[in-house]
Amino acid sequence: MAQLINLTLLTMLLLSLFSIEALAKPSLERPHPRYNPQTVAYIKASCKSTLYPDLCLRYLYKFANSGIQGPEQLTHVALSVSLSRTLQTRDYLQQVAKQFEALKNSNNPRDYFVLQDCLNQIGDSVDELGHSIRELERLNKIPSTSINDDVLWHISNVETWVSTALTDASTCVDYFPGHRMSKMKAAIRGQVLNVQQITSNALALFHRYATMYRAAAATKKP
């Protein structure tokens, strides 16, 4: 229960951070003076391992004054950011679904049911990312020097949850192919594509973090 409360509080904090102003792309060439230069450099170097480094910087740079010093903290922030954006997208889709309600019984109800399927996929992603963060918290309590099968099991669980969340978001993106779409559909695609890419980045950063444990496990093999 305590972990769930902490997760909820963190998500609320992230939601407050991602206002329209906060989503403006920061200037990485001249960072804000309050940001720790070493933290900024670490975030920039870490984001290079992702498929969408610019997007990675855009979101994680907001936390350059939070004392991120290693892959454990960076991964936790990245997954929390992914969860926050997915929650926002789910709320957005729920609002759009209400507008699409009139299409349900029309001659062309496909748009309504496609939107509902997409909403269900994003809802599943919310649950899966929540599971991954709680699993990561369990993993973080284990010293990297204490490698055993339980550690590798936690790593596998996080990878499974985040990979599934990514698959669900990707499926939702596929519902909107990106050509000859209305403004509404284009907006929906933009939202879910953002979730897909941010989740992909979070998974890449977790893989980077997990190599530390896997390398230690490999050295212990007879």
Beta strands, then each sheet from edge to edge (+ up, - down):
end
